[in-house]
Structures are given as C-alpha cells and as structure tokens.
C-alpha cells in the first residue's frame, strides 16, 4: 500500500495532498530527484516544488509529466489518483505477462513459460536499467516474431543517440512500449521507429518523429539464435 501523509485530509485535491502523493509515487519508483532529472529531464527544483506544494504545487501538466516517468519505470498510476486521490493506488508491474503468448496461440508450454520467467528475472538482476518485453505485433518479423521475449539495457535522454541504427525496445508516452528499428528523427529529441516487415498487419507500423522515454538495444532474445552477452543485434549487411 502506498503511504500518503495527508496534511489536508478534508480536500484530497489540495496542493499539500497532491504533493504527498507525488512524493509517494517517486518513492515507489525508487529514484532520487537527481535520477529523475538525469533520466527524464525534470528539473530537481521543479520536482521539489511539486513535492512541497510550493508555488501552487503539482498542476495537471506537471502530473502528466511525472506520470510518464512512472510509466517508464513500470509503475501503473492514474491521473485522477495523483491529482485528486480518486481511484486505485499506484501498483508496480512486477510479474511477467505471458498472456500474449496464449492469446496469439504461440506454441509455448507452461514449463517453457516458467523457464522464460526464470531467465528474464536473472537478466533483470544482472543488467542495470534492464527492460524486458514480449513482442506484441509482427512489425519486426521475421527477425523478431510475435510472442517472443526480448530484453536489453535502457538508455535515456542524450544517451538514446547511442541506440540509433539498432533494434530496440522503446518506451513512448504516446504509443506505449514497442520493438522497432530506431533512426534519428527530423528534429533533435525525436526519432523514427521503423517496422521491417512489409507485410505487417499493423495499421501504422512505422512511427515518425516520436519522443522516446527510453531506448534499449536488444541483447537477449528467447527461442532465436543466441545473442552475444555484450553485443547488440545489428541489421543484416547488404553485400550486393
């Protein structure tokens, strides 16, 4: 349960109440103000103002910004809870979601699912800033197939540039988490997320000029040829 020290229990929408919930949300994320700044570009002073109710405290615009960071840290939280204390309390995504494999009839036994869970948990323990993801569409087929599990090490802000021209797990506020080939966008801070499957069933497989919260080149993939522990998957070379 999230502990919220409500200084004004008569009004859950009051600035001090919002500040308490904002601080509780950051506590769930396990990040200092400095780490929030480094990963998501939220100034320490701004976050301190939100968490202390100074200058009017947390606004709706500010709440949406901090919720994007929480989403990237795999914390599920609603805008109505953060602003007004209404609805379910924040919850971490702590378990592997293997429902996609079942829903799409992927040939995967319960034993194999347990084995994947064990492998991914080991990857999380030994990889800093780890992210793992079950592929939800056919945009990257045949290299990455629907229902396969991929994982990697996340990069933030300026470090996202290091992930260009690689197959990456990307976290976006607008489109959720996707697996795409990352290229530079038309403006600084924006990126093109490229689909490699010309026959994909997805309506808008490639997304242009997207703001990315984090990008992780794939270093682990289940049920495909082994990937070197420290290497990135790189696109096939054209020898013609």
Backbone bond lengths (Angstrom), bond angles and torsions (degrees), N, CA, C in turn:
res aa  C-N    CA-C-N  psi(-1)  N-CA   C-N-CA  omega(-1)  CA-C   N-CA-C  phi
1 X - - - 1.461 - - 1.526 109.42 -
2 X 1.321 116.69 140.05 1.447 121.58 178.97 1.514 109.29 -79.32
3 X 1.333 117.22 126.48 1.454 121.53 178.92 1.513 109.99 -88.97
4 X 1.315 116.34 116.72 1.453 122.12 179.63 1.512 108.33 -118.12
5 X 1.324 115.96 118.63 1.455 120.90 178.26 1.522 108.03 -87.12
6 X 1.298 116.80 97.01 1.456 120.91 -175.04 1.516 110.30 -87.50
7 X 1.350 116.00 110.82 1.452 120.97 178.38 1.516 110.85 -77.42
8 X 1.317 116.84 -17.90 1.461 121.07 -178.25 1.519 107.87 -134.87
9 X 1.326 115.94 82.39 1.460 119.69 -175.34 1.520 112.02 -73.28
10 X 1.361 117.40 -12.58 1.459 119.68 -179.27 1.513 112.18 -77.56
11 X 1.325 116.39 -18.38 1.463 119.70 -178.42 1.520 108.86 -143.57
12 X 1.323 116.74 99.92 1.462 121.20 -178.07 1.524 112.79 -69.79
13 X 1.340 116.49 -10.60 1.458 120.29 177.46 1.524 112.06 -95.93
14 X 1.334 117.60 -0.28 1.456 121.24 -179.08 1.526 110.69 -65.20
15 X 1.322 118.35 151.95 1.471 121.52 -178.89 1.523 113.70 -52.39
16 X 1.350 118.08 -41.30 1.454 120.01 -178.45 1.526 111.71 -68.23
17 X 1.324 116.91 -34.95 1.460 120.30 177.09 1.522 110.87 -68.04
18 X 1.326 115.98 -42.35 1.465 119.58 176.21 1.526 110.79 -61.57
19 X 1.327 115.69 -40.69 1.463 120.37 179.91 1.528 110.85 -60.96
20 X 1.319 116.56 -42.53 1.461 121.15 -179.98 1.530 111.23 -63.33
21 X 1.329 116.67 -41.92 1.468 119.88 179.28 1.525 110.87 -69.39
22 X 1.327 116.82 -36.94 1.470 120.16 178.01 1.523 110.25 -62.13
23 X 1.336 116.43 -43.18 1.458 120.71 178.72 1.528 110.94 -65.55
24 X 1.327 116.64 -39.02 1.461 120.52 178.58 1.525 111.14 -64.59
25 X 1.334 116.36 -38.10 1.462 120.44 179.07 1.524 110.47 -65.41
26 X 1.327 116.65 -42.82 1.470 119.09 178.24 1.528 110.46 -64.70
27 X 1.318 117.12 -35.71 1.463 120.32 177.13 1.527 110.63 -61.71
28 X 1.327 117.15 -40.13 1.464 120.60 176.84 1.516 111.49 -63.95
29 X 1.333 116.33 -35.01 1.462 120.45 178.84 1.522 111.54 -70.17
30 X 1.333 116.33 -22.81 1.464 120.17 178.80 1.512 113.48 71.94
31 X 1.342 116.75 29.34 1.463 120.98 -176.20 1.523 110.65 -121.68
32 X 1.323 115.93 140.53 1.457 121.10 172.63 1.526 109.34 -75.09
33 X 1.316 116.78 167.90 1.467 119.64 175.77 1.516 111.28 -60.80
34 X 1.327 115.60 -35.28 1.466 119.21 179.67 1.524 110.70 -66.94
35 X 1.334 117.54 -40.38 1.463 119.98 178.21 1.526 110.93 -66.60
36 X 1.332 117.54 -37.14 1.458 120.57 175.28 1.525 110.08 -60.57
37 X 1.328 115.99 -40.95 1.476 119.85 179.03 1.521 110.95 -64.03
38 X 1.329 116.31 -45.95 1.458 120.37 -176.41 1.523 112.17 -66.30
39 X 1.332 116.76 -38.19 1.465 119.73 -176.20 1.526 112.78 -83.67
40 X 1.331 116.51 -40.43 1.467 118.87 -168.61 1.520 114.31 -123.02
41 X 1.338 117.09 2.51 1.450 119.97 173.64 1.521 114.95 72.62
42 X 1.323 118.01 19.03 1.463 121.46 177.20 1.528 107.45 -89.76
43 X 1.311 117.47 117.42 1.463 121.37 -176.46 1.523 111.33 -58.69
44 X 1.342 115.94 142.04 1.465 120.13 -179.38 1.521 111.24 -58.66
45 X 1.349 117.06 -42.27 1.452 120.77 -179.97 1.515 112.47 -62.81
46 X 1.340 115.45 -39.36 1.468 119.88 178.25 1.523 110.62 -63.23
47 X 1.322 116.51 -46.10 1.464 120.55 179.99 1.526 110.50 -65.04
48 X 1.316 116.91 -38.01 1.462 120.16 178.02 1.527 110.72 -63.55
49 X 1.328 116.24 -38.91 1.466 119.61 176.62 1.526 111.10 -62.72
50 X 1.328 117.10 -41.99 1.463 120.66 178.72 1.522 111.08 -62.82
51 X 1.330 116.00 -39.36 1.465 120.67 -174.72 1.530 113.40 -84.13
52 X 1.309 117.26 -6.11 1.471 120.26 178.74 1.522 112.29 -121.43
53 X 1.342 116.09 3.18 1.472 122.17 177.22 1.529 112.60 64.60
54 X 1.326 117.18 24.39 1.459 119.45 177.26 1.529 110.72 -79.02
55 X 1.311 115.58 150.88 1.465 122.30 177.38 1.533 111.81 54.27
56 X 1.303 116.53 38.65 1.458 120.57 178.67 1.509 114.53 93.14
57 X 1.340 116.68 -13.59 1.462 120.36 175.68 1.520 114.27 74.76
58 X 1.306 114.35 -157.23 1.468 122.46 -174.01 1.528 111.58 -70.36
59 X 1.333 116.30 123.88 1.460 122.25 176.40 1.522 109.70 -96.66
60 X 1.311 116.02 172.44 1.467 119.13 176.87 1.520 110.72 -62.74
61 X 1.340 117.24 -40.23 1.469 120.51 178.24 1.523 110.20 -61.89
62 X 1.347 116.91 -44.40 1.452 120.27 178.33 1.515 112.27 -64.50
63 X 1.332 116.69 -38.59 1.465 120.68 179.75 1.529 110.78 -61.85
64 X 1.320 116.77 -40.45 1.466 120.11 179.32 1.522 110.78 -65.26
65 X 1.330 116.91 -34.79 1.464 120.78 178.92 1.527 110.94 -67.26
66 X 1.343 117.13 -46.84 1.464 119.63 -178.69 1.528 110.81 -70.39
67 X 1.332 117.68 -29.40 1.462 120.38 177.00 1.518 111.79 -67.73
68 X 1.327 117.17 -32.49 1.478 120.20 175.80 1.518 109.68 -63.32
69 X 1.323 116.82 -41.66 1.463 120.21 178.18 1.524 110.23 -65.13
70 X 1.332 117.11 -42.23 1.458 120.44 178.65 1.526 111.15 -62.23
71 X 1.318 115.90 -40.56 1.466 120.34 178.34 1.519 110.39 -60.20
72 X 1.335 116.79 -43.20 1.464 120.69 179.93 1.524 111.40 -67.01
73 X 1.331 116.85 -26.34 1.466 121.03 177.74 1.534 111.80 -90.96
74 X 1.327 115.61 11.70 1.461 122.75 176.28 1.530 112.44 63.66
75 X 1.332 115.01 41.92 1.454 121.94 172.20 1.522 107.82 -114.23
76 X 1.309 117.05 122.35 1.456 122.07 180.00 1.522 108.96 -89.42
77 X 1.336 116.65 118.67 1.458 121.30 -177.56 1.522 108.58 -148.34
78 X 1.320 116.78 141.55 1.464 120.39 -178.48 1.519 111.11 -98.23
79 X 1.318 115.23 155.30 1.456 121.55 177.23 1.527 110.72 -64.52
80 X 1.325 116.98 -38.74 1.465 120.06 -178.31 1.525 111.77 -66.17
81 X 1.342 117.56 -35.08 1.462 119.21 176.79 1.522 110.72 -68.14
82 X 1.332 116.36 -45.14 1.459 119.53 -176.07 1.523 111.43 -65.73
83 X 1.325 117.61 -38.23 1.458 120.89 -177.24 1.525 113.72 -86.82
84 X 1.335 116.27 -35.15 1.465 118.87 -170.73 1.528 114.64 -128.71
85 X 1.326 117.77 -1.52 1.454 120.13 -179.62 1.512 113.76 71.00
86 X 1.334 116.43 21.02 1.463 121.88 -177.05 1.527 109.98 -104.28
87 X 1.321 116.94 132.94 1.453 120.94 175.45 1.519 112.49 100.61
88 X 1.338 116.80 -175.30 1.461 121.74 -176.40 1.526 111.90 -62.17
89 X 1.318 115.66 146.57 1.458 120.58 174.59 1.528 110.04 -72.37
90 X 1.327 117.40 158.97 1.476 120.49 -179.74 1.524 111.24 -58.94
91 X 1.323 115.46 145.51 1.453 121.68 178.93 1.523 109.45 -136.53
92 X 1.325 117.84 138.08 1.471 120.09 176.73 1.523 111.18 -79.64
93 X 1.329 115.43 148.44 1.455 120.30 170.83 1.529 106.36 -85.07
94 X 1.321 116.80 96.01 1.466 120.11 -172.23 1.523 113.74 -103.97
95 X 1.312 117.17 -13.73 1.463 119.45 -175.18 1.519 110.82 -114.86
96 X 1.310 115.39 156.21 1.456 120.62 176.59 1.518 109.80 -72.98
97 X 1.315 116.17 137.91 1.455 120.92 177.90 1.526 108.45 -101.61
98 X 1.321 116.03 103.72 1.456 120.78 -179.29 1.519 111.58 -101.66
99 X 1.330 116.62 12.41 1.460 119.87 -177.69 1.517 112.09 -66.18
100 X 1.337 116.52 -29.32 1.469 119.33 -179.83 1.517 110.92 -60.39
101 X 1.334 116.26 -39.86 1.463 119.88 -179.78 1.518 110.67 -62.79
102 X 1.343 116.61 -42.37 1.459 119.66 179.99 1.524 110.83 -69.02
103 X 1.353 115.76 -44.19 1.457 120.77 -176.36 1.517 111.55 -61.09
104 X 1.325 116.48 -36.37 1.460 120.55 -177.17 1.521 112.23 -98.24
105 X 1.330 115.25 13.72 1.473 120.75 173.51 1.520 112.49 60.23
106 X 1.327 116.62 31.87 1.458 119.51 174.53 1.525 108.95 -65.51
107 X 1.319 116.28 137.09 1.456 120.54 -178.02 1.519 109.48 -76.18
108 X 1.330 116.12 87.98 1.450 121.28 -176.02 1.524 108.27 -141.22
109 X 1.323 117.17 117.73 1.456 121.31 -178.51 1.527 110.46 -77.22
110 X 1.324 115.96 165.91 1.463 120.60 177.09 1.522 110.37 -60.93
111 X 1.330 116.81 -38.45 1.470 120.59 178.95 1.518 110.26 -62.74
112 X 1.337 115.89 -42.54 1.461 119.44 179.81 1.521 110.66 -66.33
113 X 1.343 117.43 -38.80 1.461 120.50 177.84 1.524 111.01 -61.60
114 X 1.329 116.83 -40.45 1.453 120.67 177.85 1.524 110.68 -64.67
115 X 1.333 115.54 -37.18 1.465 119.80 179.59 1.529 110.48 -66.58
116 X 1.344 116.37 -40.99 1.458 120.21 177.07 1.523 110.03 -60.87
117 X 1.332 115.55 -45.71 1.460 120.51 -179.78 1.522 110.75 -56.91
118 X 1.321 116.39 -43.20 1.462 120.35 -179.90 1.524 110.88 -65.26
119 X 1.336 117.39 -44.59 1.465 120.86 -179.13 1.516 111.78 -62.52
120 X 1.344 115.74 -43.46 1.454 119.65 -177.70 1.523 110.72 -67.93
121 X 1.321 117.37 -38.46 1.459 119.98 178.11 1.529 111.19 -64.19
122 X 1.329 116.96 -37.19 1.471 120.52 175.37 1.522 109.93 -65.07
123 X 1.328 116.81 -41.45 1.461 121.23 177.90 1.525 110.26 -59.87
124 X 1.334 116.96 -43.56 1.465 120.88 179.55 1.520 111.40 -60.43
125 X 1.332 116.23 -40.64 1.458 121.02 -176.52 1.522 112.26 -68.53
126 X 1.327 117.33 -30.58 1.464 120.91 -173.01 1.528 114.13 -107.18
127 X 1.318 116.85 0.36 1.457 119.96 -179.07 1.524 110.10 -119.15
128 X 1.333 118.02 118.98 1.468 119.26 177.36 1.520 110.39 -66.19
129 X 1.332 116.04 139.59 1.464 121.78 178.57 1.529 111.61 56.80
130 X 1.319 116.27 39.13 1.468 120.82 -177.22 1.522 111.56 -68.64
131 X 1.323 114.83 147.22 1.462 121.61 169.76 1.521 107.31 -139.47
132 X 1.325 117.11 139.96 1.456 121.35 176.51 1.511 108.75 -130.32
133 X 1.330 115.10 155.66 1.462 119.07 -168.59 1.521 109.41 -158.12
134 X 1.337 116.55 132.81 1.455 120.27 171.41 1.522 108.87 -91.16
135 X 1.315 116.87 126.48 1.461 122.03 -174.27 1.524 110.37 -63.15
136 X 1.338 115.85 127.77 1.455 122.44 -171.80 1.528 114.09 -102.30
137 X 1.342 118.31 -8.15 1.467 119.62 -177.16 1.526 109.65 -147.04
138 X 1.329 116.01 179.64 1.474 120.61 -177.03 1.526 112.27 -103.93
139 X 1.333 117.31 20.21 1.467 120.75 -175.11 1.528 113.48 -64.94
140 X 1.338 117.51 -24.73 1.461 120.38 -176.00 1.525 112.03 -111.45
141 X 1.322 116.43 14.21 1.465 121.31 175.73 1.537 109.00 -71.72
142 X 1.326 117.97 145.40 1.475 129.11 8.90 1.528 114.84 -91.51
143 X 1.338 118.28 -3.99 1.466 118.97 -178.11 1.516 111.74 -67.40
144 X 1.329 116.68 -41.66 1.462 122.14 177.79 1.521 107.62 -123.71
145 X 1.313 116.31 124.70 1.462 120.11 -173.19 1.524 112.21 -106.70
146 X 1.323 114.93 152.69 1.451 122.62 178.16 1.521 110.41 -53.08
147 X 1.352 116.65 129.84 1.446 121.24 177.81 1.506 115.24 91.38
148 X 1.334 118.65 -9.27 1.456 120.71 176.69 1.532 110.26 -76.24
149 X 1.327 114.73 156.66 1.454 120.11 178.51 1.519 109.60 -104.86
150 X 1.345 115.18 134.38 1.460 121.09 177.30 1.525 108.64 -129.89
151 X 1.323 116.04 157.63 1.457 120.03 179.63 1.523 109.23 -152.88
152 X 1.325 115.58 161.94 1.453 120.53 179.80 1.519 111.62 -170.88
153 X 1.328 114.95 -175.71 1.466 123.84 -178.64 1.520 108.64 -104.73
154 X 1.333 117.24 124.56 1.457 121.59 -174.17 1.531 113.09 -77.17
155 X 1.330 114.64 143.88 1.456 123.13 172.54 1.529 108.27 -120.11
156 X 1.332 115.80 146.58 1.457 121.20 -175.92 1.530 111.10 -124.34
157 X 1.328 114.88 155.57 1.462 124.20 172.43 1.532 111.74 45.83
158 X 1.344 118.59 -123.19 1.464 120.89 -175.03 1.524 112.34 -61.38
159 X 1.334 117.10 -29.93 1.471 121.09 -178.95 1.519 112.21 -68.44
160 X 1.327 117.95 -14.44 1.466 120.58 176.41 1.526 110.45 -59.99
161 X 1.326 116.50 -27.66 1.467 120.39 178.05 1.528 111.64 -56.75
162 X 1.329 117.08 -29.90 1.463 121.08 -179.81 1.525 111.84 -67.80
163 X 1.324 117.17 -18.05 1.466 120.42 -176.19 1.529 112.52 -95.61
164 X 1.332 117.34 1.04 1.467 119.63 179.94 1.523 110.41 -62.25
165 X 1.322 115.43 146.86 1.463 123.33 179.23 1.533 111.44 65.39
166 X 1.328 116.59 30.80 1.461 121.57 175.59 1.528 109.53 -132.85
167 X 1.324 115.36 158.66 1.457 121.49 172.70 1.523 107.36 -80.79
168 X 1.309 116.75 120.84 1.462 120.12 -170.21 1.528 112.76 -133.44
169 X 1.320 113.99 151.05 1.459 121.59 165.42 1.526 105.48 -86.05
170 X 1.309 117.06 115.28 1.460 120.27 -176.63 1.524 109.71 -114.46
171 X 1.321 115.68 136.73 1.456 122.31 175.59 1.518 108.31 -102.67
172 X 1.330 115.95 123.88 1.457 120.98 179.21 1.524 108.80 -127.46
173 X 1.322 115.81 150.73 1.464 119.78 177.07 1.520 110.78 -74.81
174 X 1.340 116.76 -33.78 1.464 120.96 -173.25 1.511 113.56 -84.71
175 X 1.333 117.08 -36.28 1.469 120.07 -172.61 1.526 113.15 -117.82
176 X 1.325 118.39 6.38 1.448 120.79 -178.77 1.526 111.56 75.78
177 X 1.324 116.25 -155.03 1.461 121.95 -179.90 1.523 109.50 -93.72
178 X 1.335 115.31 131.64 1.459 121.54 -177.21 1.519 110.00 -134.86
179 X 1.317 116.01 157.63 1.457 121.37 168.22 1.522 106.83 -108.27
180 X 1.331 116.72 117.52 1.459 121.44 -177.82 1.528 110.50 -149.05
181 X 1.334 115.48 165.30 1.463 122.49 171.98 1.525 106.54 -86.56
182 X 1.324 116.92 125.31 1.466 121.39 -170.93 1.522 111.18 -98.66
183 X 1.329 115.25 128.87 1.457 122.06 175.35 1.528 108.93 -129.38
184 X 1.322 116.39 159.51 1.457 120.88 178.67 1.522 109.79 -65.07
185 X 1.335 116.52 141.52 1.455 121.38 178.05 1.518 111.86 -86.16
186 X 1.305 115.86 -170.17 1.461 121.34 -177.34 1.523 112.72 -82.52
187 X 1.344 116.80 -12.83 1.456 121.34 177.43 1.522 109.09 -134.35
188 X 1.324 116.16 156.93 1.455 121.08 177.47 1.530 109.54 -61.24
189 X 1.325 115.78 132.26 1.459 120.64 179.79 1.508 114.39 89.65
190 X 1.351 117.48 -2.01 1.458 121.64 177.37 1.524 109.64 -117.31
191 X 1.339 116.18 151.56 1.462 120.01 -173.68 1.533 110.40 -139.37
192 X 1.327 115.00 150.15 1.458 121.46 172.68 1.530 107.85 -93.96
193 X 1.313 116.69 129.88 1.463 122.73 178.91 1.518 107.56 -108.39
194 X 1.324 115.79 106.53 1.458 122.07 -166.15 1.523 112.46 -98.87
195 X 1.323 115.82 132.83 1.465 122.64 170.98 1.525 108.33 -88.73
196 X 1.338 118.20 142.23 1.463 120.91 -179.02 1.523 112.39 -106.55
197 X 1.324 117.24 -1.56 1.466 120.75 -177.59 1.529 109.96 -100.05
198 X 1.335 118.35 108.26 1.463 120.13 -178.93 1.527 113.21 -68.81
199 X 1.326 116.97 -14.04 1.461 120.90 -177.91 1.525 112.25 -110.96
200 X 1.314 117.49 21.91 1.460 120.83 -178.99 1.523 111.32 -61.68
201 X 1.316 115.27 151.89 1.464 121.03 177.74 1.532 111.83 -91.36
202 X 1.322 117.44 -2.99 1.457 121.67 -179.64 1.528 109.71 -75.64
203 X 1.315 116.45 136.79 1.462 121.25 -174.36 1.528 112.20 -66.72
204 X 1.325 117.75 -44.48 1.463 121.68 178.97 1.525 108.51 -125.13
205 X 1.320 117.36 77.57 1.463 120.41 -172.10 1.523 113.91 -69.51
206 X 1.333 117.10 -37.06 1.460 121.27 178.69 1.517 109.33 -101.85
207 X 1.319 115.41 134.16 1.463 121.53 179.17 1.520 108.92 -115.93
208 X 1.329 115.60 131.67 1.456 120.02 -176.71 1.524 111.63 -107.00
209 X 1.331 114.73 143.85 1.470 122.19 174.82 1.531 112.02 52.06
210 X 1.323 113.74 59.00 1.459 121.93 -178.82 1.526 109.24 -102.36
211 X 1.331 116.48 140.12 1.451 121.30 172.65 1.525 108.59 -83.59
212 X 1.317 116.36 127.60 1.462 122.31 -175.46 1.527 109.81 -106.76
213 X 1.333 115.95 134.18 1.464 120.70 174.30 1.525 111.05 -81.59
214 X 1.323 116.70 -40.07 1.462 121.24 175.18 1.522 108.58 -156.14
215 X 1.328 115.31 157.54 1.462 121.26 179.54 1.523 108.31 -140.22
216 X 1.337 116.77 131.14 1.461 122.06 -175.50 1.522 110.61 -129.72
217 X 1.338 118.35 106.42 1.468 119.41 173.77 1.522 110.90 -56.93
218 X 1.314 116.31 138.60 1.464 121.08 -176.12 1.525 110.00 -71.40
219 X 1.338 116.26 123.00 1.461 121.61 176.27 1.526 111.95 -120.12
220 X 1.326 116.45 -5.78 1.470 121.17 178.79 1.510 108.29 -139.72
221 X 1.321 115.32 132.04 1.465 119.76 178.22 1.521 108.54 -144.44
222 X 1.310 117.63 132.44 1.460 121.66 -177.37 1.522 111.63 -91.70
223 X 1.341 115.35 140.29 1.461 124.31 174.20 1.520 113.04 68.28
224 X 1.323 116.79 23.75 1.458 120.59 173.40 1.514 105.87 -131.26
225 X 1.356 118.09 175.79 1.452 120.92 -178.36 1.526 109.79 -56.21
226 X 1.335 117.51 144.19 1.467 120.61 -175.06 1.523 112.11 -59.50
227 X 1.338 114.29 147.83 1.450 121.04 177.15 1.518 107.80 -112.87
228 X 1.318 117.71 136.59 1.450 120.14 178.78 1.514 110.51 -58.92
229 X 1.319 114.99 143.61 1.450 120.54 -171.88 1.527 112.49 -58.51
230 X 1.322 118.27 -36.25 1.462 120.77 -175.94 1.523 112.71 -107.72
231 X 1.321 117.54 2.65 1.455 119.38 -175.61 1.508 113.10 -96.65
232 X 1.321 116.91 161.57 1.449 123.13 173.70 1.526 108.32 -101.86
233 X 1.307 115.63 152.10 1.449 119.01 170.25 1.537 106.86 -74.80
234 X 1.311 116.65 128.34 1.468 119.79 179.02 1.514 109.08 -116.86
235 X 1.322 117.96 153.50 1.460 120.76 -176.81 1.514 111.23 -65.35
236 X 1.317 116.80 149.84 1.459 119.90 179.22 1.519 111.68 -61.32
237 X 1.330 116.45 143.96 1.446 121.46 -179.23 1.531 110.63 -83.74
238 X 1.305 115.18 143.13 1.460 120.60 176.50 1.516 108.88 -93.15
239 X 1.311 115.87 108.98 1.476 121.06 -175.57 1.509 113.39 -91.54
240 X 1.332 116.13 1.78 1.457 118.48 -177.99 1.512 110.99 -76.74
